[in-house]
Amino acid sequence: MKTIRYIDNGKGGKEAVPLKSTQGLVLSNANGDISQTSTGFQIAIDTLTYIRKQIVEQKFYEFDINELVPWTIGEGAFNQNILTNLSFLTGGDFEEGYINTGASSSKAAESNAAVASKTQKVRNWAKRVSYSLFDIEQALASNNWDLIAAKHRARKKEWDLGIQRQAMIGSVTDNTNFPGLLTLGDATVDTSTITEPLAGMTAAEFNAFVKAVIGLYYANTNNTVLPNRFVIPMSDYLGLGAAFSETYPNVSKLKWLEDTFAVMCPGMKIIPNAFCEATNNKTVLNVGTGYQCYALYRHDPESVLFNMPVDYTVTQPATSDNFTFQDMAYGQFTGVGLFRNLEMYYMRY
């Protein structure tokens, strides 16, 4: 059943209208579900109407990208590809170095190294803001809302929201070349360890998960490193405040999980994110209903990295007729690069 809202039908009544799906692209609070057709400077008031100076801005889902994925800004500006060299040991086993001093012409084994590379494509982005002399004068006449400043804030907000979406789930149109943290094609994908929300597990099921999950990650990295990030769906995180069990009613599942990770994986952070929700990632994962996504990984720029060669930059406003003005904002970014594939461990259902 579709979610609906009721709007004026222009005939003195209300009409039920299904809400359009955002497909996980923009997570916003619509400020009272105001219809786009009702916007504008011209508002009917009377002599006893007081107009407040304060403007209530629309809210969006926002978070600290660097808490989830390391990123660089300004490196490789205006290039179209960023190449990272990957170094490997190619020598044989340690015991190949054993030497028999009694044998004649004993040949020593040799150590060696090799280099490979990984290339990340760079995407260019630009958007225009334009306004006329009438826009400027009418904004001044309203003495309450600055249209020009609002247009520039809107464009900057589009960039911020787009960059955080790109960092988490990548590009909708080209996820192969521009993947996000949750859509990396070279990561390990486990579809059997988590088959239901952690918050909905029984005490025995939850304890079994906690007991197994770190070992699964460690084995996946060939016994080399432990994780320091666990990103989970926001809805599941909000449910982890429930008691771990009737035996431990004062200990939440979240506390139990945090304490275990703190001992086993120093520096570990459990971070909720709305893009882990199936409804918000189904478009880029090409799955009808999407996945509830859990990611266990190393927050390390040598393991995973998001690049922004050119940060958001605005050109000087200009006009060709002294009536219409415009300026451009531009920037560059890549997809998330995964340099140590075994250090990214997805769990999905």
N, C-alpha and C positions, 0 to 999 in steps of 0.2 A: 504494500500500500504506500502510495506516495505521500510525503509530507506536504501539507497545503497551508496557505495563508489566505486571509480574507481581505479583499481590497474593495474600494468604492467602484461601482460599475457605471457611475455617472447618471443613474436613473433613480437615485435615492435609496438604493439597496447595496448589498454586499455580494461579491462574487468569489467563489472558491477557486484559487489558482495554485497548481502544483509548483513547488519550489524547484528551480532548476538545479541540477547537480553541478557542483564545482569540479567534479572529477579529481578531487584532491589537489587542484592546482592553486587555489587561493583560499586560505582558511581565514575567514573574517567574520566579524560581528557587524551586522548590517545597520546598526544605529536605528533600531525600531522598525526595520523593514520598510523604510521610506521608498515610495515609488519614484523611479527616475523621472517620470513625467511631471512630478510635482516640484521639481527643483527650479531654482532661479532667484533673481534679485527681487522681483516684483511680488510682494506679499500684501494681502488685504489686512489692514489694521484700522483701529479707531483711535480716538483721542485718549483713551484710557489704556492703551497698549504700551507696555514698557518693553523695550528690546534690550536684552542683556548683552554685555560686551563679550562675555565668555562664549566661545564656540566649542561644541562637543564634537570631538573628532572620532572618526570610525576606528575601530580596533581590529588588529590582525594578529594571527598567531606568529610570534617571534621568539627566537632563542639565540643563544651564543654559539655560533658555528664552531669556533675554535675549541669549545669544550668537547665537541664530538669528532671533529676532524682537523688535523693541523693544516694550516694554509700559509701561502706566501703571497705577498703583494708587491708588485713592481719588478719582479724578476722576469726577464725575457720580453719586455714591452714591445709591442707592435710586430712580433714574430707570429708566424702561423702554426708553428709546432714547437714543442718543448721536449727535448730528448734527455733522458736520464740514463747514465751508464750503470750497469749492474755487474759487479765483480764476483767471480766464482773461483774456488779452489778446484784444481783438476788433477792434483797429484794422487798417487795411490795410497794404500793403507800405511799407517805408521810403521808397521813391522817390516815393510819393504826396505826400511832404512837399516835393518840389521846387517852388519858387515862381518864376514868370516875372514879374519886377518891371516889365517893359515892358508887360504886358497890363493893361487896365483892369478894375477890380472882380475882381481875382484872389481866388478863394475858397480858403482854406487847408483841407487835409484834416484830419480829426479823429482823435485817438487815443481809445481807450475801453477799458473793462474790463467784465467780467461775472462774476457769481458763481453757482455751482451748489452743490449739497450732496449729501452721502452720509450715510445713516443706518445705524447699527449697532444691532440689537436687543440688549437686555440680558436675560440669563437668570438667574433666581433659583434658588438651590440651598440645600437644608437637609437635615440628617440628625440623627436622635436617637441618643443613647446612653442605655441604661437598665440598671439593675442593682438587685438586691434586697439585703436585709440578709444573707441566706444567702450570696450571692456575695461580699460584703465579708468576712464571718467565715471562709468557707472559703479565701479567698485569704490571709487572715492566718494561718490554720492551716497552710497549705502552706509558708509561710515561704520561698518561693522565687520565686514568680511573682505579680505584681500584676495581677489581672484587670482592675481598673478602669482602671489606667494603660494597659494593653494595648488595651483597647477605645477609649480616647481616641486612642492612637497610630494604631490601625487606621483610625479615621475621618479623621484628619489625613492619613494616607498615601493614602487614597482620594481626598481632595481634591487632593493634590499630583500624583498620577498622572493624575487626570482632567483637571486644568488643563494638564499638559504634552501629553496626548493631544489636547485641544481646540486647543491652540496649533499643533500640527503637522498633524492631519488633520481637525479639526473634529468636529461632532456626528454621531453615527450616525443619529439619528432626524430631524434637520433640518439637513442640511449646506448647504442653500441660504441660510438665515438665519444659520447659525453655522459658516462654513467655517474651515479651518485654513490654515496656511502653504502646504501642498502641494495644497490643493483649492480654490483661488480661481477662481471661474468667469470672471473678466475677464482672467486672465493669458493670455499667449501660450503655445500648446502646440505643441511641435516633436516629431514622431514619426519624423523621418528622420535627424537628426544622430547620435544614439546608438541603435544597434540591438543592442548587445551590451555586456557589462561592459567598462569601460575597462581593467581588469586583464587581460582576455582578448584585447585588440587586439594585432595585430602592431606592430612599431616604426613601420612606414610608416603604418598606420591610426591609431595613437595620435598620431603627429606631425601628421597631417592634421587630426585633431580639435583638437589644441592650436592649430594655425594658424588654424582657422576659427571656433572658438567665441566668442572675444571680439568678433570682427568681426560675428558674427550678432547678438550682444546689442546692440552699439553701433548697428547699423543699425536694430534693433527700437525703440530709443529715439529715433529720428530724429536721431541724431548729437548727443545731449545729455549723456549720462553713461556711465560705465563701472561695472561691478558691483563689489561688495566682499564678496559671499558666494557660495560654491558649496557647496550641500548635496547629498550623494550617499549612496547606500545603504551601510550599514555593511559588508556582505559585499564590495562592490567596493573600498571603502577598505582593508580588510584585505588585499586581493590586490595593492594598488599598491606593496607593498614589493618586488615582483619587479624584476629588472634591466630597464632600459629596452630594451636590446638586447645582442647579443653584442659589438657594437663598444664599448658603454659598460656593462660588467658591474658597475661600481662605482657607477653612478647608477640609483636606483630611478625607476619611473614617477612615484611621488608627488613625489619631489624635482624631477624634470623639470617637472611640472605646477606645483608651488609656485614654482619659480624663474621660470617664464614669467609667472605671475600677479603675482608680486611686482614685476616690472619694468613690466608693462603696466597693472596695476590696484593702485595703492598701497592698503594696508590690507586687501587680500583675505585671507579665511580660507576654507580648505577644511575643511568640517565633516561628519563622517559621522553618520548618524542611522538608527536601526532602523525608523522609520516610513516611510522611503523604500523599504523592502522591500515587494514585491508582496503577500506573505502578511499583512502588517500594515496594508495600506491598502485591500484589495479590498472590504471592507464599505462604506466610505464613498464609494469611487469607482464603486460599482455595476458592477464588472467581475468576471467569473467568477474570473479568476486575479489580478486587480490589476495594477499597473504598477510596474516599477522606476523610481523617480522621481528626477530630478536637477533642482535649482532654482538658477538663476543670477539674482541680484537685488541691489538696494540695501538694505542694513541702515540704514534711515533712517526715523525716526518720521513724516516727511512723505510717505513712500512707502508704508510698511506698518506697521500698529500693532495690537497686541492690548491690550484694555482689561480691567481688573479694578476696577470701581467700588467693590466692597466686598471686602476681603481676608477670608480665613478668620477667623471670629469665633465665640467660644464663649459661650453664656449661662451664668448661675449655676445650679448644680445645685439642684433643688427636689424636694419630695415632698409628696404629698397625704395620705399615711397613715403616714408615718415608717417605712415598710418598703420601698417601691419608690421609687427615686430616678431622675431623668432630667435631661438637659440637651440643648440643641440647639446645633448649629454651623451657620452660614449664610454665604453669600457671593454675589457677583454677578460675571458675566463676560460678554464679548461674543465673537463670532467675530473672526477676524483681518480687519481692514479694509485694502483695497488702494486707495490714493488716486491713485497714478500707475500706471495699468494697464500701460503699456509697459515699466516697470522690473522686471516679474516675468516671467521667461522659463523655462518648463518644458521639459525634454527627457524623454521617456518611451518605454519599449518594453515 
